[in-house]
Amino acid sequence: MSDTVRISLVFPRWLWEEVKRLVPSGERSRMIAEATARELRRRRRLETIERLQRLQAELREKYGQIPSCVEDIRQLREERDAEVSGLR
């Protein structure tokens, strides 16, 4: 059994004329299949991003905005540096 399938596609005339002009006849199906695969990957990424954004919104609604820990980390580093250098 073959892993390929023959289908009919409908293209705007101007687009098909460009394909015929720019893509050699033996490479058109491959080019269209590759373009379709790229578009499917793009749409899957967008779908994943949308799911992530919904999850982020749910978590933000459930737990609120998490405060920044930058200042706490800076302070911990300063304390560690002071201990290591013997200043305390």
N, C-alpha and C positions, 0 to 999 in steps of 0.2 A: 504494500500500500504506500502511495506517495505521501510525502509530508507537505505537499503544495496543493492548492485548490485554485481553480479558474473561476473568476467572477467577472461581472460586467460593472464598470464604474461610469458615472456620469460626471463629466468635467465641463466647466465653462469653455466655450470654443477658444477664446483667447489664451487660456491656460494650456489647453492641449496643444495648440499651435506652438507655444513656447517650448513645451516638453519635446515635441517632435523636432523643433529647430535646434535645441541645445543638447539633447540626450540621444546618443546613437540607439538605433532600434533594438539591438540586443541587450541594452542596459536599462530600458525604461521600466520594466516590471521590478527589477531589483531596486532602482532608485525610488519608485513609488512605495515599495514595501519598507525600505529603510526610513523614508520620510514618515510613513505611518507608524513604524515602531518608535521613532523619536517623539512623535506627537503623543503616543500612548504613554511613554515614560513621563513626558511633561505633565499630562493630565493626572497620572498617578501621584506625581510629586505635589501638584496642586491639591488633590484630594487629601493627601497626608497633611499638608499645611493647614487645610481647613479643619480637619479633625483635631489637630494640635491646638489651633486657635479656639475651637469649641471647648476643649479640655481646659485650656488656660482660663477661659472665661468662667467655667464651672468652678475651678479651684479658687479663682479670685473671689467669686461670689460666696463660696463656702468658707474660705479662710481669711479673706481680706488681703490687702497688700502687705507683703512681707517687708519689714523694715530693712534698710541697708545695713550690711555688716562691715562695711569698709572701715569705718572708724574703729570698731572693735578689733579687727584684724591688725590695723596699724598699731594700736595700743599693745596688743599681744606681741607683735614683732619688736616694738621698742623695749618692752620688758625683757624679752628673750635676749636681745642684743645687749641690754644693760647687764644681765646675769652673765652672759658669755664673756663680756669684756671686764667684768669685775667692778663695775661702777656702783653696784648696790651692795 
